[in-house]
Amino acid sequence: MFSIPRIAIQSIAIALFAAGVALAQPANEYKPSVGQSGKDVVWVPTPEELVERMLTMAHVTANDFVIDLGSGDGRTVIAAAKRGANALGIEYNPDMVTLSTRAAQREGVSAKAKFVKADIFESDFSKATVITMYLLPGLNLKLRPKLLEMRPGTRLVSHQFTMDDWQPDETSYFDFRPGYLWIVPAKTQGRWRIDAPGFPGLEASFEQTFQRVKGEIELGNNIRVGLREARLWGDQISFTAVDAKGVMREFTGKVTGDRMAGTVKTGSETGQWSAVKK
């Protein structure tokens, strides 16, 4: 039998710990640098504070599926996963994908935060409930037609850059850096047949520019009534109309494809209304 001095045991333990750290964090792990070139943009990370604000603007919860277009080091995806959401990062640089995957593992959210190496312009992100991005204006515009075809109510958030004449529904700032929110609007453009108390089988016309809507209802005898306070928020629509007798009716409802339906309030009375696109 022989004994090992205590100092030797401590030295062995320290060496084993150091070896474990070295295995957990490879010395040659990829380290991105701010401003490095990518496929369509240079990499500049969004500040953590603005990431959190953007997710808050989009009301991200555990019920959401968040997709980050050009996910970089994965911080937005990981932050969304920490809120309980399932999140996916689409990134063209394979080294960034590996880096992000390891970061998600370290943060304990790898079950909810996933990353794929892909081109955002060739990817299907139609199932997302929230889209996040930090892309150049030209790329935002290139993506815009596809984004507008997403399910009404889908939330889009962008760091720094807008969608040209598609005005955001909300703008927030961290220092001088803006974050923008858009809600994908339902399609209401065209003529509709409305059935409602006081408006039986009348025709309504809506004009739409993104989420901005206006319209009128035809009362007959060449009288057309302009709609007041018309508003579209995703698939939710509201407007007010005054009938031929001067009675004001407040409409709220939901747009589902070629149909609308909801409640109409007349003074203290509440009824139901519906509309079908012609």
C-alpha positions as YAML, in Angstrom:
chain: A
units: angstrom
residues:
- id: 1
  name: MET
  ca: [0.00, 0.00, 0.00]
- id: 2
  name: PHE
  ca: [1.06, 3.60, -0.59]
- id: 3
  name: SER
  ca: [-0.53, 6.99, -0.08]
- id: 4
  name: ILE
  ca: [-0.82, 9.97, -2.45]
- id: 5
  name: PRO
  ca: [-0.07, 13.36, -0.91]
- id: 6
  name: ARG
  ca: [-3.09, 15.67, -0.63]
- id: 7
  name: ILE
  ca: [-1.46, 18.33, -2.81]
- id: 8
  name: ALA
  ca: [-1.00, 15.74, -5.55]
- id: 9
  name: ILE
  ca: [-4.71, 14.80, -5.36]
- id: 10
  name: GLN
  ca: [-5.67, 18.46, -5.70]
- id: 11
  name: SER
  ca: [-3.36, 18.83, -8.69]
- id: 12
  name: ILE
  ca: [-4.93, 15.82, -10.39]
- id: 13
  name: ALA
  ca: [-8.45, 17.14, -9.74]
- id: 14
  name: ILE
  ca: [-7.57, 20.54, -11.18]
- id: 15
  name: ALA
  ca: [-6.06, 18.92, -14.26]
- id: 16
  name: LEU
  ca: [-9.13, 16.75, -14.81]
- id: 17
  name: PHE
  ca: [-11.44, 19.78, -14.44]
- id: 18
  name: ALA
  ca: [-9.38, 21.77, -16.93]
- id: 19
  name: ALA
  ca: [-9.49, 18.89, -19.36]
- id: 20
  name: GLY
  ca: [-13.28, 18.74, -19.03]
- id: 21
  name: VAL
  ca: [-13.60, 22.46, -19.73]
- id: 22
  name: ALA
  ca: [-11.35, 22.10, -22.75]
- id: 23
  name: LEU
  ca: [-13.58, 19.33, -24.09]
- id: 24
  name: ALA
  ca: [-16.79, 21.32, -23.41]
- id: 25
  name: GLN
  ca: [-15.44, 24.46, -25.07]
- id: 26
  name: PRO
  ca: [-13.24, 23.58, -28.04]
- id: 27
  name: ALA
  ca: [-10.25, 25.88, -28.38]
- id: 28
  name: ASN
  ca: [-10.91, 26.23, -32.10]
- id: 29
  name: GLU
  ca: [-14.61, 27.16, -31.72]
- id: 30
  name: TYR
  ca: [-15.70, 29.55, -34.45]
- id: 31
  name: LYS
  ca: [-15.80, 33.20, -33.35]
- id: 32
  name: PRO
  ca: [-17.66, 35.61, -35.66]
- id: 33
  name: SER
  ca: [-16.52, 39.20, -35.98]
- id: 34
  name: VAL
  ca: [-18.80, 42.22, -36.30]
- id: 35
  name: GLY
  ca: [-18.90, 43.40, -39.90]
- id: 36
  name: GLN
  ca: [-17.89, 40.10, -41.46]
- id: 37
  name: SER
  ca: [-19.36, 39.44, -44.90]
- id: 38
  name: GLY
  ca: [-22.29, 37.09, -45.43]
- id: 39
  name: LYS
  ca: [-24.32, 36.02, -48.45]
- id: 40
  name: ASP
  ca: [-26.44, 39.17, -48.70]
- id: 41
  name: VAL
  ca: [-25.43, 41.25, -45.67]
- id: 42
  name: VAL
  ca: [-22.59, 41.83, -43.23]
- id: 43
  name: TRP
  ca: [-23.07, 40.44, -39.73]
- id: 44
  name: VAL
  ca: [-23.92, 43.00, -37.05]
- id: 45
  name: PRO
  ca: [-25.72, 41.55, -34.00]
- id: 46
  name: THR
  ca: [-28.89, 43.09, -32.62]
- id: 47
  name: PRO
  ca: [-28.36, 44.36, -29.04]
- id: 48
  name: GLU
  ca: [-29.84, 41.98, -26.46]
- id: 49
  name: GLU
  ca: [-32.06, 44.76, -25.11]
- id: 50
  name: LEU
  ca: [-33.60, 45.38, -28.52]
- id: 51
  name: VAL
  ca: [-34.03, 41.64, -29.10]
- id: 52
  name: GLU
  ca: [-36.13, 41.48, -25.95]
- id: 53
  name: ARG
  ca: [-38.13, 44.56, -26.94]
- id: 54
  name: MET
  ca: [-38.84, 43.16, -30.41]
- id: 55
  name: LEU
  ca: [-40.12, 39.89, -28.92]
- id: 56
  name: THR
  ca: [-42.25, 41.89, -26.51]
- id: 57
  name: MET
  ca: [-43.67, 43.99, -29.37]
- id: 58
  name: ALA
  ca: [-44.66, 40.74, -31.08]
- id: 59
  name: HIS
  ca: [-46.17, 39.39, -27.82]
- id: 60
  name: VAL
  ca: [-44.17, 36.17, -28.12]
- id: 61
  name: THR
  ca: [-45.46, 33.39, -25.84]
- id: 62
  name: ALA
  ca: [-45.14, 29.64, -25.51]
- id: 63
  name: ASN
  ca: [-47.90, 29.30, -28.13]
- id: 64
  name: ASP
  ca: [-45.76, 30.85, -30.88]
- id: 65
  name: PHE
  ca: [-43.51, 29.49, -33.58]
- id: 66
  name: VAL
  ca: [-40.81, 32.12, -34.16]
- id: 67
  name: ILE
  ca: [-38.57, 32.07, -37.25]
- id: 68
  name: ASP
  ca: [-35.56, 34.37, -37.44]
- id: 69
  name: LEU
  ca: [-34.47, 35.13, -41.01]
- id: 70
  name: GLY
  ca: [-30.69, 35.34, -41.02]
- id: 71
  name: SER
  ca: [-30.23, 34.19, -37.43]
- id: 72
  name: GLY
  ca: [-26.50, 34.95, -37.06]
- id: 73
  name: ASP
  ca: [-25.23, 33.89, -33.64]
- id: 74
  name: GLY
  ca: [-28.71, 32.69, -32.64]
- id: 75
  name: ARG
  ca: [-29.46, 35.22, -29.92]
- id: 76
  name: THR
  ca: [-32.99, 36.04, -31.09]
- id: 77
  name: VAL
  ca: [-33.95, 32.39, -31.46]
- id: 78
  name: ILE
  ca: [-32.52, 31.56, -28.04]
- id: 79
  name: ALA
  ca: [-34.32, 34.53, -26.44]
- id: 80
  name: ALA
  ca: [-37.63, 33.40, -27.98]
- id: 81
  name: ALA
  ca: [-37.05, 29.84, -26.74]
- id: 82
  name: LYS
  ca: [-36.47, 31.17, -23.23]
- id: 83
  name: ARG
  ca: [-39.99, 32.62, -23.42]
- id: 84
  name: GLY
  ca: [-41.28, 29.13, -24.13]
- id: 85
  name: ALA
  ca: [-41.76, 29.52, -27.88]
- id: 86
  name: ASN
  ca: [-40.59, 27.01, -30.45]
- id: 87
  name: ALA
  ca: [-38.06, 28.91, -32.53]
- id: 88
  name: LEU
  ca: [-36.08, 28.30, -35.70]
- id: 89
  name: GLY
  ca: [-33.11, 30.19, -37.07]
- id: 90
  name: ILE
  ca: [-32.47, 30.18, -40.83]
- id: 91
  name: GLU
  ca: [-28.82, 31.02, -41.49]
- id: 92
  name: TYR
  ca: [-26.68, 30.65, -44.62]
- id: 93
  name: ASN
  ca: [-23.31, 30.44, -42.84]
- id: 94
  name: PRO
  ca: [-22.79, 26.87, -41.58]
- id: 95
  name: ASP
  ca: [-20.27, 28.00, -38.96]
- id: 96
  name: MET
  ca: [-22.91, 30.33, -37.49]
- id: 97
  name: VAL
  ca: [-25.38, 27.44, -37.42]
- id: 98
  name: THR
  ca: [-22.92, 25.31, -35.44]
- id: 99
  name: LEU
  ca: [-22.13, 28.21, -33.11]
- id: 100
  name: SER
  ca: [-25.85, 28.87, -32.50]
- id: 101
  name: THR
  ca: [-26.62, 25.22, -31.86]
- id: 102
  name: ARG
  ca: [-23.90, 25.03, -29.22]
- id: 103
  name: ALA
  ca: [-25.12, 28.27, -27.63]
- id: 104
  name: ALA
  ca: [-28.65, 26.87, -27.38]
- id: 105
  name: GLN
  ca: [-27.26, 23.77, -25.69]
- id: 106
  name: ARG
  ca: [-25.32, 25.86, -23.18]
- id: 107
  name: GLU
  ca: [-28.45, 27.93, -22.43]
- id: 108
  name: GLY
  ca: [-30.54, 24.80, -21.93]
- id: 109
  name: VAL
  ca: [-33.05, 25.52, -24.70]
- id: 110
  name: SER
  ca: [-31.89, 23.16, -27.45]
- id: 111
  name: ALA
  ca: [-35.26, 21.36, -27.34]
- id: 112
  name: LYS
  ca: [-37.02, 24.55, -28.50]
- id: 113
  name: ALA
  ca: [-34.27, 26.46, -30.37]
- id: 114
  name: LYS
  ca: [-33.28, 24.90, -33.69]
- id: 115
  name: PHE
  ca: [-31.06, 26.16, -36.50]
- id: 116
  name: VAL
  ca: [-30.75, 25.20, -40.16]
- id: 117
  name: LYS
  ca: [-28.31, 26.13, -42.88]
- id: 118
  name: ALA
  ca: [-30.48, 27.52, -45.70]
- id: 119
  name: ASP
  ca: [-31.17, 30.46, -47.99]
- id: 120
  name: ILE
  ca: [-34.03, 32.57, -46.60]
- id: 121
  name: PHE
  ca: [-35.29, 33.24, -50.14]
- id: 122
  name: GLU
  ca: [-35.63, 29.52, -50.82]
- id: 123
  name: SER
  ca: [-37.10, 28.60, -47.44]
- id: 124
  name: ASP
  ca: [-40.69, 27.95, -46.43]
- id: 125
  name: PHE
  ca: [-41.51, 29.94, -43.31]
- id: 126
  name: SER
  ca: [-45.29, 30.04, -43.84]
- id: 127
  name: LYS
  ca: [-46.04, 28.18, -40.59]
- id: 128
  name: ALA
  ca: [-44.43, 30.86, -38.39]
- id: 129
  name: THR
  ca: [-46.62, 32.99, -36.15]
- id: 130
  name: VAL
  ca: [-43.77, 35.49, -35.66]
- id: 131
  name: ILE
  ca: [-40.98, 36.47, -38.08]
- id: 132
  name: THR
  ca: [-37.90, 38.35, -36.87]
- id: 133
  name: MET
  ca: [-35.19, 39.85, -39.05]
- id: 134
  name: TYR
  ca: [-32.32, 42.29, -39.35]
- id: 135
  name: LEU
  ca: [-31.88, 42.61, -43.09]
- id: 136
  name: LEU
  ca: [-31.18, 45.43, -45.52]
- id: 137
  name: PRO
  ca: [-34.11, 47.45, -46.98]
- id: 138
  name: GLY
  ca: [-33.78, 45.85, -50.39]
- id: 139
  name: LEU
  ca: [-33.99, 42.37, -48.86]
- id: 140
  name: ASN
  ca: [-37.05, 43.36, -46.83]
- id: 141
  name: LEU
  ca: [-38.74, 44.51, -50.04]
- id: 142
  name: LYS
  ca: [-37.78, 41.31, -51.82]
- id: 143
  name: LEU
  ca: [-39.38, 39.31, -49.00]
- id: 144
  name: ARG
  ca: [-42.43, 41.58, -48.66]
- id: 145
  name: PRO
  ca: [-44.75, 39.84, -51.17]
- id: 146
  name: LYS
  ca: [-44.14, 36.51, -49.46]
- id: 147
  name: LEU
  ca: [-44.65, 38.03, -46.01]
- id: 148
  name: LEU
  ca: [-47.96, 39.61, -47.07]
- id: 149
  name: GLU
  ca: [-49.22, 36.17, -48.10]
- id: 150
  name: MET
  ca: [-48.68, 34.77, -44.62]
- id: 151
  name: ARG
  ca: [-51.64, 34.02, -42.35]
- id: 152
  name: PRO
  ca: [-53.39, 37.25, -41.29]
- id: 153
  name: GLY
  ca: [-52.32, 38.16, -37.78]
- id: 154
  name: THR
  ca: [-48.74, 36.95, -38.22]
- id: 155
  name: ARG
  ca: [-46.39, 39.38, -36.47]
- id: 156
  name: LEU
  ca: [-43.26, 40.66, -38.22]
- id: 157
  name: VAL
  ca: [-40.50, 42.50, -36.38]
- id: 158
  name: SER
  ca: [-37.43, 44.10, -37.94]
- id: 159
  name: HIS
  ca: [-34.37, 45.75, -36.45]
- id: 160
  name: GLN
  ca: [-33.38, 49.02, -38.11]
- id: 161
  name: PHE
  ca: [-34.98, 48.65, -41.56]
- id: 162
  name: THR
  ca: [-38.54, 49.22, -42.79]
- id: 163
  name: MET
  ca: [-40.79, 47.83, -45.54]
- id: 164
  name: ASP
  ca: [-40.79, 51.02, -47.61]
- id: 165
  name: ASP
  ca: [-44.41, 52.27, -47.98]
- id: 166
  name: TRP
  ca: [-45.84, 49.51, -45.79]
- id: 167
  name: GLN
  ca: [-45.97, 51.55, -42.60]
- id: 168
  name: PRO
  ca: [-45.27, 49.74, -39.32]
- id: 169
  name: ASP
  ca: [-47.99, 49.24, -36.72]
- id: 170
  name: GLU
  ca: [-45.55, 50.08, -33.93]
- id: 171
  name: THR
  ca: [-42.03, 51.48, -33.59]
- id: 172
  name: SER
  ca: [-39.84, 51.16, -30.50]
- id: 173
  name: TYR
  ca: [-36.27, 52.23, -29.82]
- id: 174
  name: PHE
  ca: [-33.26, 51.06, -27.85]
- id: 175
  name: ASP
  ca: [-30.95, 54.08, -27.78]
- id: 176
  name: PHE
  ca: [-30.95, 55.18, -31.42]
- id: 177
  name: ARG
  ca: [-31.79, 51.74, -32.84]
- id: 178
  name: PRO
  ca: [-35.40, 51.27, -34.02]
- id: 179
  name: GLY
  ca: [-37.43, 48.09, -33.95]
- id: 180
  name: TYR
  ca: [-40.51, 47.88, -36.20]
- id: 181
  name: LEU
  ca: [-43.65, 45.75, -35.91]
- id: 182
  name: TRP
  ca: [-46.12, 44.84, -38.65]
- id: 183
  name: ILE
  ca: [-49.24, 42.70, -38.37]
- id: 184
  name: VAL
  ca: [-50.00, 40.83, -41.60]
- id: 185
  name: PRO
  ca: [-53.45, 42.12, -42.66]
- id: 186
  name: ALA
  ca: [-56.36, 40.13, -44.01]
- id: 187
  name: LYS
  ca: [-57.50, 40.91, -47.55]
- id: 188
  name: THR
  ca: [-60.63, 43.08, -47.68]
- id: 189
  name: GLN
  ca: [-60.25, 44.84, -51.02]
- id: 190
  name: GLY
  ca: [-63.41, 44.59, -53.15]
- id: 191
  name: ARG
  ca: [-67.19, 44.40, -52.88]
- id: 192
  name: TRP
  ca: [-69.04, 42.59, -50.10]
- id: 193
  name: ARG
  ca: [-72.69, 41.77, -49.39]
- id: 194
  name: ILE
  ca: [-73.51, 42.67, -45.77]
- id: 195
  name: ASP
  ca: [-76.38, 41.27, -43.72]
- id: 196
  name: ALA
  ca: [-76.90, 43.13, -40.44]
- id: 197
  name: PRO
  ca: [-79.68, 44.79, -38.42]
- id: 198
  name: GLY
  ca: [-80.53, 47.93, -40.35]
- id: 199
  name: PHE
  ca: [-78.43, 46.86, -43.35]
- id: 200
  name: PRO
  ca: [-80.20, 43.82, -44.85]
- id: 201
  name: GLY
  ca: [-78.41, 42.57, -47.96]
- id: 202
  name: LEU
  ca: [-76.65, 45.83, -48.75]
- id: 203
  name: GLU
  ca: [-73.42, 46.10, -50.67]
- id: 204
  name: ALA
  ca: [-70.21, 47.49, -49.22]
- id: 205
  name: SER
  ca: [-66.99, 48.40, -50.98]
- id: 206
  name: PHE
  ca: [-63.58, 48.35, -49.32]
- id: 207
  name: GLU
  ca: [-60.34, 49.88, -50.52]
- id: 208
  name: GLN
  ca: [-57.18, 48.59, -48.88]
- id: 209
  name: THR
  ca: [-53.54, 49.65, -48.79]
- id: 210
  name: PHE
  ca: [-51.75, 47.16, -46.57]
- id: 211
  name: GLN
  ca: [-53.46, 47.50, -43.13]
- id: 212
  name: ARG
  ca: [-55.14, 50.82, -44.01]
- id: 213
  name: VAL
  ca: [-58.77, 50.44, -45.09]
- id: 214
  name: LYS
  ca: [-61.67, 52.66, -46.03]
- id: 215
  name: GLY
  ca: [-65.05, 51.90, -47.49]
- id: 216
  name: GLU
  ca: [-68.69, 52.73, -48.04]
- id: 217
  name: ILE
  ca: [-72.10, 51.07, -47.90]
- id: 218
  name: GLU
  ca: [-74.75, 51.60, -50.59]
- id: 219
  name: LEU
  ca: [-78.13, 52.44, -48.99]
- id: 220
  name: GLY
  ca: [-80.04, 52.75, -52.25]
- id: 221
  name: ASN
  ca: [-81.52, 55.81, -53.97]
- id: 222
  name: ASN
  ca: [-77.97, 56.71, -55.02]
- id: 223
  name: ILE
  ca: [-76.91, 57.18, -51.39]
- id: 224
  name: ARG
  ca: [-73.55, 55.82, -50.41]
- id: 225
  name: VAL
  ca: [-72.49, 56.01, -46.77]
- id: 226
  name: GLY
  ca: [-68.81, 56.33, -45.96]
- id: 227
  name: LEU
  ca: [-67.54, 54.08, -43.20]
- id: 228
  name: ARG
  ca: [-66.12, 55.82, -40.15]
- id: 229
  name: GLU
  ca: [-63.10, 54.71, -38.13]
- id: 230
  name: ALA
  ca: [-62.44, 51.72, -40.38]
- id: 231
  name: ARG
  ca: [-59.56, 49.72, -38.94]
- id: 232
  name: LEU
  ca: [-57.89, 46.43, -39.78]
- id: 233
  name: TRP
  ca: [-55.61, 44.64, -37.31]
- id: 234
  name: GLY
  ca: [-54.53, 41.30, -38.71]
- id: 235
  name: ASP
  ca: [-57.80, 39.45, -39.28]
- id: 236
  name: GLN
  ca: [-59.80, 41.76, -36.97]
- id: 237
  name: ILE
  ca: [-61.89, 44.50, -38.59]
- id: 238
  name: SER
  ca: [-63.97, 47.31, -37.16]
- id: 239
  name: PHE
  ca: [-65.91, 50.24, -38.60]
- id: 240
  name: THR
  ca: [-68.89, 52.48, -37.88]
- id: 241
  name: ALA
  ca: [-71.74, 53.33, -40.26]
- id: 242
  name: VAL
  ca: [-74.80, 55.62, -40.04]
- id: 243
  name: ASP
  ca: [-77.98, 54.35, -41.69]
- id: 244
  name: ALA
  ca: [-80.60, 56.33, -43.61]
- id: 245
  name: LYS
  ca: [-82.37, 57.30, -40.37]
- id: 246
  name: GLY
  ca: [-79.20, 58.57, -38.74]
- id: 247
  name: VAL
  ca: [-78.76, 55.54, -36.48]
- id: 248
  name: MET
  ca: [-75.11, 54.77, -35.77]
- id: 249
  name: ARG
  ca: [-73.98, 51.16, -35.83]
- id: 250
  name: GLU
  ca: [-70.58, 49.95, -34.63]
- id: 251
  name: PHE
  ca: [-69.28, 46.81, -36.36]
- id: 252
  name: THR
  ca: [-66.52, 44.53, -35.06]
- id: 253
  name: GLY
  ca: [-65.62, 41.19, -36.53]
- id: 254
  name: LYS
  ca: [-63.18, 38.76, -38.04]
- id: 255
  name: VAL
  ca: [-62.16, 38.32, -41.67]
- id: 256
  name: THR
  ca: [-61.83, 34.69, -42.74]
- id: 257
  name: GLY
  ca: [-61.00, 34.42, -46.42]
- id: 258
  name: ASP
  ca: [-64.05, 35.60, -48.37]
- id: 259
  name: ARG
  ca: [-66.23, 36.01, -45.29]
- id: 260
  name: MET
  ca: [-66.59, 38.41, -42.39]
- id: 261
  name: ALA
  ca: [-68.65, 37.95, -39.26]
- id: 262
  name: GLY
  ca: [-69.02, 39.53, -35.85]
- id: 263
  name: THR
  ca: [-71.16, 41.73, -33.65]
- id: 264
  name: VAL
  ca: [-72.85, 45.05, -34.35]
- id: 265
  name: LYS
  ca: [-73.75, 47.46, -31.58]
- id: 266
  name: THR
  ca: [-76.62, 49.92, -31.91]
- id: 267
  name: GLY
  ca: [-76.93, 52.00, -28.78]
- id: 268
  name: SER
  ca: [-77.43, 49.49, -25.97]
- id: 269
  name: GLU
  ca: [-78.44, 46.67, -28.33]
- id: 270
  name: THR
  ca: [-76.06, 44.10, -29.77]
- id: 271
  name: GLY
  ca: [-76.68, 41.86, -32.77]
- id: 272
  name: GLN
  ca: [-74.82, 39.75, -35.28]
- id: 273
  name: TRP
  ca: [-73.62, 40.64, -38.76]
- id: 274
  name: SER
  ca: [-71.93, 38.79, -41.60]
- id: 275
  name: ALA
  ca: [-70.59, 39.57, -45.05]
- id: 276
  name: VAL
  ca: [-69.64, 37.58, -48.13]
- id: 277
  name: LYS
  ca: [-67.25, 38.81, -50.79]
- id: 278
  name: LYS
  ca: [-68.84, 39.17, -54.22]
...
